[in-house]
Amino acid sequence: MGSRIGRRALLGVYAALVLVPLLVMLAGSFKSTSDLFSNPFSLPEEWRFSNYSEVLGSGDLSTAFTNSAVVSTCSVTLTLLLGSLAAYGVARIPGWPGWAVYGFLVLGMSVPAQANMIPQFVLFDVLGLTDSLTGLVLINIVSTLPVAVFILAGFMRALPREIYEAAALDGVGPWRTYRSITLPLSLPSVAATAIFLLVIHWNELLYPLLFINDPEKRTLPLALLNFQGEFLTNYPLLFTGVVVASLPLVVGYIFLQRFFIAGMTAGSVKE
């Protein structure tokens, strides 16, 4: 009984640590600067919906939103495609060669992104990929592909080998096996990986800050820095921008969660 109360108390503290900053940010997005600093934990004295119209009407933020949507969509899609193909190949290679290839592919997880910043910038500058959304997509794929392989390969290795043997006896080739058998059965892992990658790519600030100088190519996290000055920060507009920037992640999570649950329950009931 005591341990149950202790667990609930810890969960309550954790929930408060998560919810209180979110509520302060949400309420602060409707406040003026003076109201925010005088009453940070209360509801707005005057609800300033003009903060949202100002943020949404900003041309710079609209362009940055579009850039983030393009970069994130392309990055997640291509990373999942390449990661699932690599994970499928690793799962089908028997014995130590498969583990060796797997270890080589996920080795990139052990290298900090900061350690590669200078050579990456030099390489992308030589290739003409700085100030380019294509460059951001490529660097996103390279930086998160080991994570995708790590997650997907762990799931695909757990699939029964009898499935592959039955497919081989029916004359199904490797590509058809991947497309018609492995990928549908791996839908829960693919959905979870997609959610994880979407959060990473949408909130990515390091690489846009490193590679992008053109205001027309800025992504959303980089554009939000405009609300922060050297001596003064417009926190109500910054909070408003963060709320607007978070909405696609919430919608994406809800949308992908349906497929995640459907993938987990697929095949559990016999027809």
C-alpha positions as CSV (number, residue, x, y, z in Angstrom):
1,M,0.0,0.0,0.0
2,G,2.8,2.4,1.0
3,S,4.7,1.7,-2.2
4,R,1.6,2.3,-4.3
5,I,1.1,5.7,-2.6
6,G,4.8,6.5,-3.1
7,R,4.6,5.7,-6.8
8,R,1.5,7.8,-7.3
9,A,3.2,10.7,-5.4
10,L,6.2,10.4,-7.7
11,L,4.0,10.3,-10.8
12,G,2.1,13.4,-9.5
13,V,5.4,15.3,-9.0
14,Y,6.6,14.3,-12.5
15,A,3.2,15.3,-14.0
16,A,3.4,18.7,-12.3
17,L,7.0,19.2,-13.6
18,V,5.7,18.6,-17.1
19,L,2.3,20.3,-17.0
20,V,3.1,23.5,-15.1
21,P,5.7,24.9,-17.6
22,L,3.3,23.9,-20.5
23,L,0.4,25.8,-18.8
24,V,2.6,28.8,-18.1
25,M,3.7,28.9,-21.7
26,L,0.1,28.4,-23.0
27,A,-1.3,31.1,-20.7
28,G,1.7,33.4,-21.4
29,S,1.0,33.3,-25.1
30,F,-2.2,35.3,-24.4
31,K,-0.6,37.9,-22.1
32,S,1.3,41.1,-22.5
33,T,4.8,41.4,-21.3
34,S,4.0,43.3,-18.2
35,D,1.1,40.8,-17.3
36,L,3.4,37.9,-17.9
37,F,6.1,39.1,-15.5
38,S,3.7,40.4,-12.8
39,N,1.5,37.2,-12.8
40,P,3.3,34.4,-14.5
41,F,1.2,31.6,-13.0
42,S,-2.2,33.2,-13.3
43,L,-4.7,33.5,-16.2
44,P,-4.3,36.5,-18.4
45,E,-6.0,39.7,-17.1
46,E,-6.7,40.5,-20.8
47,W,-6.7,37.8,-23.4
48,R,-4.5,39.1,-26.2
49,F,-5.4,37.0,-29.2
50,S,-3.5,39.6,-31.2
51,N,-0.3,37.7,-30.3
52,Y,-1.4,34.8,-32.5
53,S,-2.5,37.1,-35.3
54,E,0.8,38.8,-35.1
55,V,2.8,35.6,-35.2
56,L,0.7,33.9,-37.9
57,G,0.7,37.1,-39.9
58,S,4.5,37.3,-39.9
59,G,5.9,36.5,-43.3
60,D,9.2,35.3,-41.9
61,L,7.5,32.7,-39.6
62,S,5.1,31.5,-42.4
63,T,8.1,30.9,-44.6
64,A,10.0,29.2,-41.8
65,F,6.9,27.0,-41.1
66,T,6.8,25.9,-44.7
67,N,10.6,25.2,-44.8
68,S,10.3,23.1,-41.6
69,A,7.4,21.1,-43.0
70,V,9.3,20.4,-46.3
71,V,12.5,19.5,-44.5
72,S,10.9,17.3,-41.8
73,T,8.6,15.5,-44.2
74,C,11.4,14.7,-46.6
75,S,13.8,13.8,-43.8
76,V,11.4,11.4,-42.0
77,T,10.2,9.7,-45.2
78,L,13.7,9.1,-46.7
79,T,15.2,8.1,-43.3
80,L,12.4,5.6,-42.8
81,L,12.9,4.2,-46.3
82,L,16.6,3.8,-46.1
83,G,16.5,2.7,-42.5
84,S,13.9,0.0,-43.1
85,L,15.8,-1.3,-46.1
86,A,19.1,-1.4,-44.1
87,A,17.3,-3.0,-41.1
88,Y,15.7,-5.6,-43.4
89,G,19.1,-6.5,-44.9
90,V,20.7,-6.8,-41.4
91,A,17.8,-9.0,-40.1
92,R,18.2,-11.3,-43.1
93,I,22.0,-11.8,-42.9
94,P,22.6,-14.8,-40.6
95,G,25.4,-15.1,-38.1
96,W,28.2,-12.7,-37.2
97,P,28.3,-11.0,-40.6
98,G,24.8,-9.6,-39.9
99,W,25.9,-8.4,-36.5
100,A,29.0,-6.9,-38.0
101,V,27.0,-4.9,-40.6
102,Y,24.6,-3.9,-37.9
103,G,27.3,-2.6,-35.6
104,F,28.9,-0.6,-38.4
105,L,25.5,1.0,-39.3
106,V,24.7,2.0,-35.7
107,L,28.3,3.2,-34.9
108,G,27.2,6.7,-35.9
109,M,25.1,6.9,-32.7
110,S,28.3,7.0,-30.6
111,V,29.8,10.0,-32.4
112,P,28.5,13.4,-31.0
113,A,27.1,15.7,-33.6
114,Q,29.4,18.5,-32.4
115,A,32.5,16.5,-33.2
116,N,31.5,16.5,-36.9
117,M,30.4,20.1,-37.3
118,I,33.5,21.5,-38.8
119,P,34.2,18.7,-41.4
120,Q,30.5,18.6,-42.3
121,F,30.3,22.4,-42.9
122,V,33.5,22.3,-45.0
123,L,32.1,19.4,-47.1
124,F,28.7,20.9,-47.6
125,D,30.3,24.3,-48.5
126,V,32.4,22.6,-51.1
127,L,29.4,20.8,-52.5
128,G,27.3,24.0,-52.5
129,L,24.7,22.6,-50.0
130,T,24.9,25.4,-47.5
131,D,21.9,27.8,-47.5
132,S,19.9,24.9,-49.0
133,L,16.9,22.9,-47.8
134,T,18.4,19.9,-49.7
135,G,21.5,20.1,-47.5
136,L,19.4,20.1,-44.4
137,V,17.5,17.0,-45.6
138,L,20.7,15.2,-46.3
139,I,22.3,16.1,-43.0
140,N,19.2,15.1,-41.1
141,I,19.2,11.7,-42.9
142,V,22.8,11.1,-42.1
143,S,22.5,12.1,-38.5
144,T,19.4,10.0,-37.7
145,L,19.8,7.0,-39.9
146,P,21.8,5.0,-37.3
147,V,18.9,5.5,-34.8
148,A,16.3,4.4,-37.3
149,V,18.3,1.3,-38.1
150,F,18.8,0.5,-34.4
151,I,15.1,0.6,-33.7
152,L,13.8,-1.1,-36.9
153,A,16.5,-3.8,-36.9
154,G,15.7,-4.8,-33.3
155,F,12.0,-5.3,-34.3
156,M,12.7,-7.1,-37.6
157,R,15.1,-9.5,-36.0
158,A,12.3,-10.6,-33.7
159,L,10.1,-11.7,-36.6
160,P,9.9,-15.5,-37.0
161,R,12.2,-16.8,-39.7
162,E,9.5,-19.3,-40.7
163,I,7.8,-16.4,-42.3
164,Y,10.7,-15.8,-44.6
165,E,11.1,-19.5,-45.3
166,A,7.5,-19.8,-46.3
167,A,7.8,-16.8,-48.6
168,A,10.9,-18.3,-50.2
169,L,9.1,-21.6,-50.8
170,D,6.3,-19.7,-52.6
171,G,8.9,-18.1,-54.8
172,V,8.7,-14.6,-53.3
173,G,11.8,-12.6,-53.9
174,P,13.6,-10.4,-51.3
175,W,12.0,-7.1,-52.5
176,R,8.5,-8.6,-52.5
177,T,9.2,-10.1,-49.0
178,Y,10.3,-6.7,-47.7
179,R,7.4,-4.9,-49.2
180,S,4.5,-7.3,-48.6
181,I,5.6,-9.2,-45.4
182,T,8.3,-7.5,-43.4
183,L,7.2,-3.9,-43.7
184,P,3.5,-4.5,-42.8
185,L,4.5,-6.6,-39.8
186,S,6.9,-3.9,-38.7
187,L,4.3,-1.2,-38.8
188,P,4.4,-0.6,-35.0
189,S,8.1,-0.1,-35.1
190,V,7.9,2.1,-38.2
191,A,5.2,4.3,-36.6
192,A,7.2,4.7,-33.3
193,T,10.4,5.5,-35.3
194,A,8.4,8.0,-37.5
195,I,7.2,9.8,-34.3
196,F,10.7,9.9,-32.9
197,L,12.2,11.2,-36.1
198,L,9.5,13.8,-36.6
199,V,10.2,15.3,-33.1
200,I,14.0,15.4,-33.8
201,H,13.8,16.9,-37.3
202,W,11.0,19.4,-36.5
203,N,12.9,20.8,-33.5
204,E,16.4,20.7,-35.0
205,L,18.3,23.9,-34.4
206,L,22.0,23.0,-34.6
207,Y,22.2,22.2,-38.3
208,P,20.0,25.1,-39.5
209,L,22.0,27.4,-37.3
210,L,25.2,26.0,-38.8
211,F,24.3,25.8,-42.5
212,I,21.6,28.5,-43.1
213,N,22.3,32.2,-43.5
214,D,19.6,33.1,-46.0
215,P,16.4,34.3,-44.2
216,E,14.3,32.7,-46.9
217,K,15.7,29.2,-46.0
218,R,15.3,29.4,-42.2
219,T,13.4,26.7,-40.4
220,L,10.9,27.3,-37.6
221,P,13.3,26.9,-34.6
222,L,15.8,29.3,-36.2
223,A,13.1,31.8,-36.9
224,L,11.9,31.7,-33.3
225,L,15.3,33.1,-32.3
226,N,14.1,36.4,-33.8
227,F,11.9,37.0,-30.8
228,Q,15.0,36.9,-28.5
229,G,17.2,40.0,-28.5
230,E,20.5,40.8,-26.9
231,F,18.9,42.9,-24.1
232,L,15.2,42.2,-24.4
233,T,13.1,39.1,-25.2
234,N,9.5,39.3,-26.2
235,Y,8.3,36.3,-24.2
236,P,4.6,36.4,-25.0
237,L,5.3,36.3,-28.8
238,L,8.0,33.7,-28.2
239,F,5.5,31.5,-26.2
240,T,3.0,32.0,-29.0
241,G,5.5,30.9,-31.6
242,V,6.4,27.8,-29.6
243,V,2.7,26.9,-29.3
244,V,2.2,27.3,-33.0
245,A,5.3,25.3,-33.7
246,S,4.2,22.5,-31.4
247,L,0.8,22.0,-33.0
248,P,2.0,19.9,-36.0
249,L,3.9,17.6,-33.6
250,V,0.8,17.0,-31.6
251,V,-1.3,16.4,-34.7
252,G,1.4,14.2,-36.2
253,Y,1.6,12.2,-33.0
254,I,-2.2,11.7,-32.8
255,F,-2.3,10.7,-36.4
256,L,0.6,8.2,-36.2
257,Q,-0.6,6.8,-32.9
258,R,-3.6,5.3,-34.6
259,F,-1.4,3.4,-37.0
260,F,0.9,2.4,-34.1
261,I,-2.0,0.9,-32.2
262,A,-3.4,-0.7,-35.4
263,G,0.0,-2.3,-36.1
264,M,0.2,-3.7,-32.6
265,T,-3.2,-5.4,-32.8
266,A,-2.9,-6.5,-36.5
267,G,-3.0,-10.2,-36.8
268,S,-3.9,-10.8,-33.1
269,V,-7.4,-11.9,-34.2
270,K,-7.9,-14.7,-36.6
271,E,-10.5,-14.3,-39.3
